[in-house]
């Protein structure tokens, strides 16, 4: 009866029956008392279970190793680490020898606390007391080491005993999480060479890691190897393959694979549905994603908070407040409690629609809803405010973060730096940059690029070069954005030759290849400080590298070209363009309509303004290229 009440979470009933047994002098046996402990554990009342354990003799029952194990496991389930060691000490004081289950619980407790060293010592204690560690013991420690990034130490430990499939799986999982796929494959080969058959978990982990990097073809090859070795895939294997298709944007193949999976009798679970919905949302297919979520319910698979969060985030990225709100209401009506991800997505969509007061209210409600906002939530709000020039409010939110127990990270500072620089509050931006350095928060390329963009736009070229120096000294690797801004800064100062040397030197080193922005900046500098002839040489280099000019590039060249022609230059160029593109008949027809000589000049400019804007890519590009190539 106590066991049934405990399974139904009827704790009051359990306590009543226990008290009745005591009053009637009915002793509790070991199994009954374990049922009492498990009842408390099931409802998250491990501390209450411990209090009941201290009263065990009142109910005519004596502590046993099995009872100790269950109370230790209940405390571990709630991470009550401080209580575990005293109970273990009591156990030894009562003269009871821990068994392998006791040690495994203690090993899990140490590993959860990142105490792998203590776990290894306990492993030695087990051996000294004649209690042989089992597969769970070794797997627990190896998994913990891999979880905390100590894969090499885990591998060394694994070599001390006869490896088993679960230990190999833990090692392969650790390597996959560190994106060391080649090593994971080597370990898979070693595993098979030693006669240990990989199981579905082994293969699924590797397939998942390959899919994470978009290598669908190799994932299929591993799936083929599974079939060859007689290992049947499960729904998690297929969900991992599906993820690979979706990450690569191969939606047609993803849908085909999904249908094939169902035809083969693999019914999707919540993980598979969420994988498909997340992929559809990421690619902007919101209608289809919502349709899949309804199919999910129709097939008896209830959407969870991850499902709704993916949908809300998809609507947020599209700025679709109505869609996000409908999904939110659907989630609440289905009694699914929102998590920090869904809350943060809603904050994002409210900010995208400039509804900052509502976003702020939602953040305030999070704490009351037992879902406190995190740093990402505040970063989302600060980004929205800065994007609309509401920097004062963003700074206030920044100060309020500490009240919610959130520490700003480099993303927080980057958003604030960008916001301050957008409204030309340079001194405050510099002060904030100094604060980042003083707090020893690691600056990244985004931080430096943000400040560089701001000072370059303000014409503070000397300051820009100082920040570049800081960046290099601090060990932050410049990216394409950094190099383009340095080139622009040199060109702005008239140091075009230096910009050219820098571009050639970095290209030769293989660190970076110039792009359309690099060449457009360089052409702007050459046009302003050297001349059109030199600009055309670099236009040729650009074309030779397969980089196509865009409208900004042509604007630079055309402005430079026209500025060298004087007042009547554009008229002569227009005549030349008309001749070259075989539309002179149209031009003459238009001019014949102008009867008065004094209106001829005005008509030419009218035609230029309309016709050139319409055909700038064709006409101007044709002229410059013909002049340049002939």
N, C-alpha and C positions, 0 to 999 in steps of 0.2 A: 504493500500500500504506500509506504514512504517513497519507494522508487517511482511509482506512478505519479504521485503528487509532485515529486521533484522534476520529472520530465515535463509536467504541465506548468512548472514554475509556481506552484502553490506553496510558497514558503511558510505562510501562516499555518496551513494544514500540516506541514511537516513538523513544525514546532509544537503544535497542539498534540499530535500523536506521540511525539517523543516525550512530552511532559506526562501524558496519560500513562505511557509505559513505565515511567519513573514512579508515578503515584501508585500504580498497581503492582509494583515490584517486578515487572517484566524486564529482564536484562537484555541489553542490546548485544548482538553478536557482531563480529568483524564486518560482515557484508552489509548489515543494516547501517552501521555507523559510516561506512564508506558511501552508502547511498545518501546519507545526510550531507556529508562533505561535498559530494557531487552536485546535490541540489543547490547548495549555496554557490558553488562554482558556476553553475549554469546561468545564474542571474547576476553574476559579477559581484558576489559578496564573499570574497575569499577571507577578508579580515573577520567577518562574522563566523565563517567556518573555523578559523583559528581559535576564536573564543570558545566555540563549542568543543573543539579538540581539547582545550585545557580542562574542560569539565567532563571528560570522557569517563572517568571513574564513577561519577555520579549516576551514570546510566548502566553501571554494572559491566563495563567493557574496559579492556586493557589495551594500551597502545601496542601496535605490532608494526613490523617493517612495512607491510602492505598499507596500513593506515597512514604511517608517516609519509610514504611515497605519494599517497593521494593528497595529503595536505600540502606537501612541498610542491606538487604539480599545480594545485589550485593557486598557490601564491605566485608561482612562475607565470601562470596564464594572465595575471594582472600586473606582471613586472614588479612584484613586491620583493625586490632583491634584498633589502635590508632585513627582512624577516626570515629569509631562507637560512642563512648561516646559523642563527640561534637555534632554529628547529633541528638542524643537522647536528649541532652540538648536543642538544637534549637527547637526540636519538642515540648518539654514541655513549652519553652518560647513562642512559637506561640499559646499556649493555647489548644493544642490538647492532648486528653487523649489516652495514648497507649492502644491498645487492646491486646487480647491473642496472636495474631500473632507477634505483636511487642515484647512482653515479651519473647516469644519463641525464637525469633532471638537473643535477648540479652542473654538469658540463654545459647544458643549454643555458643555464642562468649565467655562468661565466662568459660564455660566448656572446650572449645578448648584450653584455656589458663591455664587449670588445676586450675581454680578458683571456685572449688565446693562450698567453703564457701560463696563466693560472690553470687553464683547462689542460694543458700539456702536463703540468705537475700532478694534477688529479689523475690523469691517465696512468702516470707512473705509480701513484698510490694504489690504484686499482690492481695493477700487476703485482705489487708487493704484497697485497692482502689476498692474493689468489683469486681475484675476481677478474676474469678475462673480459676485456672490452669486446663489444660486439659491433656489428655493422653500423648501428645507430651511433655508437660512441665515436668511431672514426669519422663517419660522415658529418656529424655535428661539428666537430672541430675544423675539418677541412672546409666545409661550407662556410663557416664563420670567417675563417682566414680569407677565403676568396671574396666574401661579401665586403670585407674591409680592405680589399685590394692587395692582400698579401699572398698572391697566387704562387710565387716562387717558394715561399716558406711552406705553403700548403703542399706543394709538390714534393718538397724535401721530406715532410712528415709522412706523406703517403707512401714513400719508398721504404719506410721502416717496417711496414706490415704487408701482408698479402692483399693486394688491391682488389676491390670488388666494384661492381657496376655503379653503385650509388656514389662511391668515392670518385670514380672517373667522371661521373656526371657532374659532381660538384666542381671538379677541376676544369672541365670543359666549359661549364657555365661561367666560371670566373674568367677564363680566357676570352670567352665570347663577349662578356660585358666590357672587357678592356679592348675590344675590337682586334684581338690577336687571333684572327681566324686561321692563319697558316699553322700556328702552334696548336690550335684546337683540332685541326685535321690530322696533325702529326700524332696527337694524343689518341685520337680515334683509331688511327692505324696501329699504334702500339697496343691499344686495348684489344683489337681483333687479333693481332699477332700472338698475344698471350692467351688466346682462347676465351676471352671474356666477350660475350655477345652484347653489343649495344642494344638498348631497349628503345621503346618509342620516345621516351624522355630525352635520351641522348640525341637521336636524330632530329627531334622537334626543336631542340635548343639550337642546333647548328642551322637548321632551316630558318628559324626565326632571326638569327643573327645575320644570315645572308640576305634575308628579305629586308632587314633594317637598312642595309646599304644598297638596296635596290637590285641585288644580283639574283633575279628570278631564275635565270637559266641554270645557275649553279644549284639553286634550291631544288629545281626539278631533278637535277642529276643526283642529289642526295636522296630525294624521294624514290628515284629509281633504285638506288642502292638498298634502300629499306626493303623494297619488294623482293629484290634478289636474295636478300638475307632472310626472307620470310618474316619480316617485322611489319605488322599491319599499322598504318597510320591511324591517328584518332582525329577528333574534331579540332584539337589544338594545332596539330600538324597542318591541317588544311587552312586554319585561320591565319597561321604564319605565312603560308604561301600567298594567301589572299592579300595580306598586308603588303607583300612585295610588289604585287601588281599595282595596288593603289598608290603606293609611294612613288612609283614611276609614272603615275598618271595614265596607266594603261587600263582605262575603265571598261572598254569593250571586253577585253580578255578577263578582267576581274569578274564581270557579270557572267561571262561564259563559264568560268571556273566555278563560280557560286552555284550555277544551275547544274553543272556536272556533279558537284559535290552532293547536292541533294538527290540527284538521280541515282547516285551510287549508294544511297541509304544513310548518309551521314547527316543527321538532323542538326541544324545550327543551334549552338547554345548562346548564352548572353554575350560571351566573349567574341564569338564569330560575328554575331549581329552588330556588336559595337565596333568591331574592326571595319565592317562594310560601311556602317553609318558614318564613322569618323572619316573614312576615305572619301565618301561622297560629299560630306560637308567641306572637307579641305579643298575639293576641286570645284566647289560652288554649286553642286547639284542638290540644292536644298529640297526641292519638291520630291525628288527620288528618295532622298534620305528620310524625309518624313513618311513617305509611302512605305519604306522598309520597316520603319518603327511601328507602323500600324499592322503590317504583316506579322511582325514579331509578336504583338499582343494576340492577334488572331490564332497564331500557332501555339499559344499557351506559354510563351516565354516573356515574362514581365520585364519591361525596360527598367533599368536601374539608374542611379544618379549619373553614372558614366554616360549612359545613352543620352539622357536629357542635357548633360553638360556639353556633349559634342554638338547637339543640335543648336543649343543656345549660342555656343561659340561660333558656329557656322553663320548664324544669323547676325551675330555681333560683327564679324569680319565684313559682312555685306552691308552693315549699317541698317539692317532691317529690324526696327524696333517692334513692329507689329508681330512679326514671326517669332522673335525672341520672347515677347510677352505672352503670346499664346502657348508657347512651349513651356514657359515657366508655370503658367496657370494649370496646364495639363499635368505637369510634374506634381504640383501641390495637391490637385484633386485626386491623383492616384496615390496619395499618401507617401510620396517619395521625398525624403528630407533633403533639401539642397546642401551641397558641400561648398567648400571654399572656391572650387573651380567654377561651379555654376554661378555663384554669387559674383565672382570676379568678371565672368563673361557678361553678366547683366550690367555691371558697372561700366564695362567697356562700351556696350551698345547704347547706354544712356549718355555717356560722354560723346559718342559719335554723333548723337542727335542734340548736343549742347544742352542736355538736361542735367546740369551739374548739381542742382539742389537735390533732385531725386536720387542721383548717384550717391551723394553724401549721406542722405537719409538711409539708403540701403546699407551702406558701410556701418552706420551707427546701429542698425538693426541686427547686423551679423553677430555682434557680441551678445546681444540679448537672446539670440536664437541658438546660443551655444555653438556658434561657428565663427570664432574670431577671425577678422581679416588678417591676411599675411602680407608680406612685403610686396608680393606680386600684385595684390589687390590695390595697395596704395600707389604702386608704380603705374598701374593702369589709370587710376584717377588723376595722378599728377601729369601723366602724358597728355590726357585729354584736356586738362586745364591749360597746360603750356601751349598746346597746339592751337588754342583759341585766344592766346595772349593773356590768360588769367593767371599771371605769374604770382601776384600777391597772394591769391588764394592757394596756389600750389605750394608756396613757401610756408603758409600756415598749416597745410596738411602735412608737410614735411616735419614740422615741429610736433604735430599731434601723433606721429607714428609711435613715438616712445610710450605714449599713454596706453597704447594697445599692445605693448610688448614687442613691437616690430623694429628691427634695426635697418636703417637704409643701406642698400648695397650700391655697387657701382652703377647699376642701371638707374636707380633713383637719382643719383648725382648727374648722370648723363642727361636725363630728361630735364632736370632743373637747369643745367648748363645751357642746353639748347633753348629752353624757354627764355632765359635771361638774355642770351645773345640775340634772339629773334627780335627782342624789343630794345636792343642796343644798351642794355644795362651791363656794360663791360666791367666796371669796377666790382660789382657784386659777383659777376661770373668768375673774375680772377680770385676774389676772396673765397668763393666756394671751391675753386680748384685747389687753393692753398689748404683749405679744410680737409679735402680728400687726402692730400699728402700728409698732413699732420696726423690724421686718424689712421694712416698707414693702410688705407684701402687701395688695393692694387688697381692702378689705372689700366685701361685697355685701349685698343686702337680706336674704338668708338669715342672714348673720352677725348683723346688727342685730336681726332678728326673734327669733333664738334667745336672744340676751342679754336682750332686752326681755321675752320670755315668762318667762325665769327670774327676773328681778328683780321683775316684776309678781306672779308667784306667791308670791314671798317677802315681798310687801308693801312693797318698797322703791321707792315711787312717785317720790321725788325722783331716785333714781339712774336710773329709767326715763326721766324727762324729760331728764336729762343726755345719755343715749345717743341720744335722739331728736335733740337739738341737734347732737351729733357727726355723726350720720347726715346731717343737712341740710347742715352745714358741709362735710362730706367729699364732697358731690355725689352721694350715693346716693339714688335716687328711692324714696320710700316706696311700698309696694304695699298691697293690700287688708288683708293680715295686719297690717301696721304700723298702719294707720289704726284697725283694730278694737282693737288693743291700747292705742293712745293713748286711744280712747274709754273702754275698760274702766278704764284708769289714772285718768282724770278722774272717772269714776263711783265708783271705789273711794275716792277722796279726798273725795267728796261734791260735786265741782264738776260737777254734772250740767248746769247751764246752759251751762257752757263746752263740755262734750261736745256738747250740742245745737247750739251755735253753730258748732263745728268741723265737725260732720256737714253742716250746711246750707251752710256756706261751701265746703267741698270739693266737695259735690255740685253747687253752682251753677257752680263753676269747670270742671266736666267732667273733672277729674282721676280721679275715682273715683265709683262709684255704691254706696250702702250695700247690704249683703246681709243675709241672715237673721241672721248673727252680729252685725253692727253693731246691728241693731234689738234683738236679744235682750239684748246688753250694755246698750244704752241703756234699755230697759224695766226691766232689773234695777236700774239706777241710779235711774230715776224712781220705781219702786216703793219703794225703800229710803229715798229722801231727799225725795220730793215727795208722791206718793200715787197711788192707783189711778185716779182720774179723769183725771189728766194722762197716765198710762200708756195709758189707753184711747184718748186722742186720737192718740197715736203708733202705737197698734195700727191705727187707721183709716188713717193715712198709709201704713203698711206695706202694708196690704191694697190701698190705692189704687194703689200702685206694682207690684202684682202679685206681691208676696212673701208666700208662704204660711207661716204660723207652723208651727214644728215642736214636738216634745214639750218641748224645752228652753224654748221661748218660753212655752208653756202652763204649764209648771211655775212659771216666774217669776210669771206673772199669778195663778195659782191660789194660790200661797203668799202672795202679797201680799194677795189678796182675803180668804183665810181668816184671815190674821193680823189683819185689821181687824174681824172678826166676833165675836171672843171665843170662849169655850169651847163654847157651844151653836150657834154659827153654822153649822158643817158639817152639823148635823142638819137645820136649817131649809133650808139649800141643797139637801140631798139630797131633802127633800120637794118642793121647787120643781122640781128636775130631773126627778123622777119624773112630776110633773104635766105638764111641758112635753114630755116624750118619750113620753107616753101609756103608761107602764108602772106606773101607780099600782096597778092591779089586782094585779100581781105583788108589789108592795111590801106591800100590805095583806094579801095571802094569807100572805106571810112573817111579818108581824107578828101575825096571828091565831094562829100556832103558838106564840107566846110567851105563856104563860098568866100568869106572875107579873109584876106591875108592876115589881119591882125588877130584872128582867132586860131590860126594854125598852131601857134605855140601852145595855147591852152588845150586844144584838141589832142595834141601829142601827149601831154601830161595826163589827160583824162584816160587815154588809151593805155598809157604805161601803168597807171595806178590800178586799173581793172585787169588788164591782160597779164601783166607781170605777176600780180598776186595769184592769179589763177594758174599760171603755167611756170611758176618760178623754178620748180624742179626740172622741167623739160627745157625751158628756154635758156635760163641762166646757166644751168648745168651744161647744156649743149654748147653754148658760146664759150664758157671757160675751158671746157674740155677740148673743143676744136682749136681754140687759140693756143692752148697748152700743148696739145699733142702734135700740132703742125709746125 
